């Protein structure tokens, strides 16, 4: 079993950058880990997912070319580097186990959310 804890959210101006971190415990290296977000008044959507080896990553179309997911299995960490942030990126971001089947889907394990606010 794996446990996840997200951190790194905050307030950033449009065009700015932020890096989210997801700290894991347990059998971390057995799972693909991803990021999901939920904007105010909207449903939860998949942002990115990285496989257990860290050599394959997938991105939702709205964040392609701006966000980069990475993982360090030795440290049991997953990161989401977010560049060129837009107001529409404002959301609570969650890390979770994930799968890729015609899209990014969450697994059963979720961390708590971290709020990202993009505003001038």
C-alpha positions as CSV (number, residue, x, y, z in Angstrom):
1,X,0.0,0.0,0.0
2,X,1.1,3.6,-0.7
3,X,0.2,6.8,1.1
4,X,0.6,10.2,-0.6
5,X,0.9,13.8,0.6
6,X,0.9,16.8,-1.7
7,X,2.4,20.2,-1.0
8,X,3.8,23.3,-2.7
9,X,0.7,25.2,-3.7
10,X,0.3,28.9,-3.4
11,X,-0.4,32.2,-5.1
12,X,1.4,33.0,-8.3
13,X,1.0,35.6,-11.0
14,X,0.0,34.7,-14.5
15,X,3.0,33.6,-16.5
16,X,4.7,32.5,-13.3
17,X,6.0,29.1,-12.2
18,X,5.3,26.8,-9.3
19,X,6.5,23.3,-8.3
20,X,4.2,20.9,-6.5
21,X,5.6,17.9,-4.6
22,X,4.0,14.6,-3.7
23,X,5.7,12.7,-0.9
24,X,5.0,9.0,-0.7
25,X,5.4,6.2,1.8
26,X,4.9,2.5,1.4
27,X,5.3,0.6,-1.9
28,X,5.7,3.7,-4.0
29,X,7.7,2.2,-6.8
30,X,4.9,-0.2,-7.7
31,X,2.5,2.5,-8.8
32,X,2.0,5.1,-11.5
33,X,1.5,8.4,-9.8
34,X,-0.4,11.4,-11.2
35,X,-1.8,14.8,-10.6
36,X,-5.4,15.8,-10.7
37,X,-7.1,19.1,-10.2
38,X,-10.5,20.5,-9.3
39,X,-11.3,24.1,-10.1
40,X,-14.0,26.0,-8.3
41,X,-17.4,24.8,-9.5
42,X,-15.9,22.2,-11.8
43,X,-15.3,18.5,-11.7
44,X,-12.0,16.8,-11.1
45,X,-9.7,16.4,-14.1
46,X,-6.5,14.5,-14.8
47,X,-3.5,16.6,-15.4
48,X,-0.6,14.3,-15.7
49,X,0.5,10.7,-14.9
50,X,4.0,9.1,-14.8
51,X,4.7,5.4,-14.9
52,X,6.4,3.5,-12.1
53,X,9.8,3.6,-13.7
54,X,9.5,7.3,-14.5
55,X,10.3,6.8,-18.2
56,X,6.8,7.6,-19.6
57,X,4.6,10.5,-18.8
58,X,1.3,11.7,-20.1
59,X,-0.3,15.1,-20.0
60,X,-3.8,16.5,-20.5
61,X,-4.0,18.8,-23.5
62,X,-4.5,22.0,-21.5
63,X,-1.1,21.6,-19.8
64,X,1.0,20.1,-22.6
65,X,4.2,22.1,-23.1
66,X,3.8,24.0,-19.8
67,X,3.8,21.3,-17.1
68,X,6.4,18.6,-16.5
69,X,5.9,15.6,-14.2
70,X,8.9,13.7,-12.7
71,X,9.6,11.3,-10.0
72,X,12.5,10.2,-7.8
73,X,11.9,6.7,-6.6
74,X,14.9,6.7,-4.2
75,X,13.3,9.7,-2.4
76,X,9.7,8.5,-2.9
77,X,8.8,11.8,-4.5
78,X,6.8,13.0,-7.5
79,X,7.0,16.5,-8.7
80,X,4.9,18.7,-11.0
81,X,6.7,21.7,-12.5
82,X,4.2,24.2,-13.7
83,X,5.4,27.0,-16.0
84,X,3.5,29.7,-17.9
85,X,0.7,29.5,-15.4
86,X,-2.7,30.8,-16.4
87,X,-5.7,31.9,-14.3
88,X,-7.5,28.8,-15.6
89,X,-4.9,26.7,-13.8
90,X,-6.4,27.8,-10.5
91,X,-7.5,24.7,-8.7
92,X,-6.9,22.4,-5.8
93,X,-4.3,19.9,-7.0
94,X,-4.1,16.3,-5.8
95,X,-1.6,13.6,-6.3
96,X,-3.0,10.1,-6.6
97,X,-2.2,6.7,-8.1
98,X,-3.2,6.7,-11.8
99,X,-3.7,4.8,-15.0
100,X,-3.8,5.8,-18.6
101,X,-6.7,4.3,-20.7
102,X,-7.9,6.8,-23.2
103,X,-7.2,9.5,-20.7
104,X,-5.7,10.0,-17.2
105,X,-7.7,8.1,-14.6
106,X,-7.3,8.1,-10.8
107,X,-6.6,5.0,-8.8
108,X,-7.7,4.3,-5.3
109,X,-5.1,6.2,-3.3
110,X,-5.3,10.0,-2.9
111,X,-3.2,12.6,-1.1
112,X,-4.8,15.7,0.4
113,X,-5.1,18.7,-2.0
114,X,-2.9,21.7,-2.3
115,X,-4.4,25.0,-3.6
116,X,-2.9,26.8,-6.5
117,X,-4.1,30.3,-7.3
118,X,-3.0,32.1,-10.4
119,X,-4.0,35.7,-10.2
120,X,-2.5,39.2,-10.5
